[in-house]
Each structure stands twice: as C-alpha cells, then as structure tokens.
Amino acid sequence: MKSGFITIVLTFFFLSSSTPLFAQSTTGADYLIYGIIAIVALIILGIILLVGDSLVKIEARKSGVKNTDEYSILPSFGSNSNAKRPKIAAQDNYISLTKGHDILLEGDPEERLYAEGGAKTFAVLPPNFIGMSPIPKVEVEVGDEVKAGDHLFYDKKSPSVKYVAPVSGEVIAVNRGAKRSIASVVILADKEQKFRTLDVPTLGDCSREELVNFLLDSGGWTMLRQRPFDTIPSPADSPKSIFISTFDSAPLAPDLDFVVEGREGAFQKGLDVLNMLTEGFVHLGLDARDGQLAPSEAFTSAEGVKKTWFSGPHPSGNVGIQIHHVDPINSGDKIWYLGVQEVITLGHIFLNGQFNATRYVAVGGADIDKPAYHKTFLGANIGELLEGKLTNDHVRLIAGDVLSGKAKQSEDFINYYDDQVTVIEEGDEYEMFGWLVPIAPRPTISKTFPNFLYPDLAFKGNTNTHGEERAFVVTGQYEQVLPMDIYPQHLMKAIMVQDFERMEGLGIFELSEEDVALCEFACTSKQPLQHILREGLEVMREQL
C-alpha cells in the first residue's frame, strides 16, 4: 500500500512539473497557487486511499477472509499475493510474510546429539502452567520412588488433569516459593528408566470421551495448550482447530527436521491422536524459507493434516503468527497448539504404552564450547546439562531463546515446554554514548549500524539493553516486525489503561509473549511489552 501511494505521488509530481512546458506565460504567483492546489489534492487523495484500503481489509476480515493482506485497493503494490511460490510448496497453501527480522547470533548448535552424561535431576514446575492455583495438590512426598508417568500433582481447580513424572527415580525435593506456593517437584533420575504401564485405548475403537479420559490420566493432556491465554485446555472443550509449527525461526532455535529424525512414526501417531480431539483441521505450518530444500518427510508427508507453507523472517515460525494467517481467533474461539516434541510424546504413549518425555535440547550461544543438541528428558537441570561446557563464567543462562526465554540460575530447571537453552554474555558494562556513537557491531533493526550491508553476519550478543525505559512514544517500529493485522502499540496502551473493549477489539486474544518479543527488541522506548501483554491477558482471562 505504501509503495502504491509513493508511485501516485511521483506520478503527480511529474505531471505537475511538466505543466510549464505548455503554459510558458504562467506567472510565479500562479505556480504557487497551482502547487498548493496540487499538494492539497494529493493529501486528500492519499487520505481517501488509506481509509478506503483500511475499510476493504475490515470488510474482508468480517467476511472470514484469513489473509487480509491480499485485499487492497492497490493489491499489486501492497500485498503478499504476488510473492513467487517456491517449488517445494507447489501443492499446498503458501503464505509469504515480509515483516519481521532475523537475528543472527554466534553459537548455532551443530547437528550432533550428545546422549551421554548430562542432567541427573529433573523437575516439573507448577508456575509453568498459566492459571494453575499457586498451591496444587501434591500426591508424592520426599523419598517416594516414582516411575515415569506416575502422578505428581494436580490443580485443585481442575483435578482431572494429572501432571506426571518425566523420569523414574526418587523424589528428592518439593520446593516452595512465595506464600508457600509449590515452585518445583524434583526427581533424582534412575540410571535405567522405568515406566508406568498404561492401558492404551485403540484409536479407531474408542470414543472421544474415552480418549480424553485416558490423556488426562496418562499425562498426555498436559502436552496441549490453548489460545487465547496459553492455558492447559479444559477437558470439556473442543477446539476450533489444532496447530503445530514444524519450524522455529527464533535465534539459535533447534532445527526441528533434525529433532524429528528417527521419530517419524511417533510424530504421525501423535497427529492421529490430535485428529480425534477436534472436528476442525489439524494444521501443520511448514518451512518454505529456503525455497529449494524441503523439510523432513515426517512433515511434508504427514497424513490427516492441512499443510500451509510459510516464508519470511522471524517470527514466521511462531504458531501464533501461523494461526493468525490460517484460522484467526475470533471472539469465543478456542484453538489448541503443540510443539513437535509434544506431538512425539503423545505418539509414544500410543505406540509404546509409556509416557516417554525424551527431549532433544538445543544448547547454543557464543559462550558454549561446541554448541550441539543434548538428548535428555523434560525439565532437566540446567547446571548439570551445561557442566563443563561454558567458556565464560560471566554469562546469562536462558531457558528458551534470547527474545522470549526466561533467565535461569545453574540450580534451576528447563521449563516444561522448552527445547532450547541459550547462553550469552552478561551486558552489565556501562557503554558511554553507546546509543549515539556506534562502536561494536550488534543485533539491531536500526539503520544507525550498517547491518543491512552484511545480512549473513552473526553477532556475539549480550544482555545490554543500550538504554533505560523512557517515554512510550509512537514510532511505528512494532508494525515493521509484527506480520499481523494488529496495531500493537495501540493495544499496549489499551492494556495499560485497562480498556477491556479496546483490548479485545485490537486483537489481544491472538497474541502471546513470543509474538511481541521482537517488538520489544526493536522498541526505542524500552517498554517491557511481553510483561504488559501477559498482564492484559490475565485481566481478560479473569473477566471471562
């Protein structure tokens, strides 16, 4: 749309500048009058085009159109519909995203798997589950022996959903946090894993109700999450659709093609389970960023799913972005989503009758010796996982990626849904005039640094924010990096004043923290957008 408007401006300017050729007798005063008239007419035309374009998109959205970028007064200038379709996406839906930004960091994990050594203690952390009561009912005590899949605790508000042990071993701690809340249930793992035997129903013969009850008891239900709010779904609900993104575009993220290798059967079985839980589609988001190299056959040849290919910079791999462009969340909608390794865990339950919480964790960062993948289990201890692998003690340990991950200490544990640990240098050294005088190259979307001249250059990042929180000003930066039909800055301000109607109207139900993490990275005002968004989501959840 912007490029179309610029074209009109240039055309109008050319026509205006050519007028004197045909009117040599025109006086200087006439030129001024004609110029003012031309500028006013141009502004009016621009306003009409912008308003008209917005109205077209609004009507398209009301009519159920999934990708409103394809609807514009000047579609040839302002949409993704003319993007060249890669050969690998010839048979399926294809969406090209132009907004976003890829952050290249040093320490990308190599595709090799460490299966020896590593973590010995594992934990399930109740605070990882949004909406859970601070003090769930714990069903084990310190000193108890448990098998993988045994019940550990449940939420008193939803007692049918069981949270189970990821490994077999001895319960060595039930740690408490503020106001005696349960912070973690810690297990010292056995060298040889033992599994609780599950009475697995036959998918083709059991009813949906029987399947749901089995998943609730076996721990499989906790693999599911629901938008909006990112909560564990209620067993009474049925989703509009279910989404799995088969690629992660975040910095130093795991290559899910490598992660699924050798576990293709479990992945397909997990998809079969998901198909019984919804009357809608199970959607797979496929990676078309390369354009030539196809993803794993586990994804491209998956059965019983609807495939959509995505290309473009981060956050194109975020499941929230894919939901927005394929099956947007409207008022009252519930959409479930999972990660690839959660789908594999579901598949193992039905293939082997065991709750197998094996995780391939990508350990990366410039301060890691030989970044690679580690075969471990859900909830591994971070310090044990990284033992002997740090090249620098002055670092930040992050469960997840650098944009939306959580800072951890060496005695902490990986979060329930994480498959990545990132280590970067602490940025606690003061840099005089760092915002004004470009010194060292750094990840940024600002044109102050000539990063755009070196698109393949990987940076050694640190945690320095290069400035403090300041006035929340309108910059337009968020819209440059968020490929959604949402005005994030307006939404954030609506959250801050708790304007519930505007929050809903501006699309809060479609967002999660990871979706606005890049906006926070780009923010000149240094606003904690992820924290603001979560506060808004919690307020809206309490209102429903």
Secondary structure, 3 states (H helix, E strand, C coil): CHHHHHHHHHHHHHHHHHHHHHCCCCCHHHHHHHHHHHHHHHHHHHHHHHHHHHHHHHHHHHCCCCCHHHCCCCHHHHCCCCCCCCHHHCCCEEEECCCCCCCCECCCCCCCEECCCCCCEEEECHHHCECCCCCCEECCCCCCEECECCEEEEECCEEEEEEECCCCEEEEEEEECHHHCEEEEEEEECCCCCECCCCCCCCCCCCHHHHHHHHHHHCHHHHCEEECCCECCCCCCCCCEEEEECCCCCCCCCCHHHHHCCCHHHHHHHHHHHHCCCCCCEEEEEECCCCCCCCCHHHHCCCCCEEEEEECCCCCCCHHHHHHHHCCCCCCCCEEEECHHHHHHHHHHHHHCCCCCEEEEEEECCCECCCEEEEEECCEEHHHHCCCCECCCCEEEEECCCCCCEEECCCCECCCCCCEEEEEECCCCCCCCCCCCCCCCCCCCCCCCHHHHCCCCCECCECCCCCCCCCCCCCCHHHHHCCCCCCHHHHHHHHHCCCHHHHHHCCHHHCCHHHHHHHHHHCCCCCCHHHHHHHHHHHHHHHC
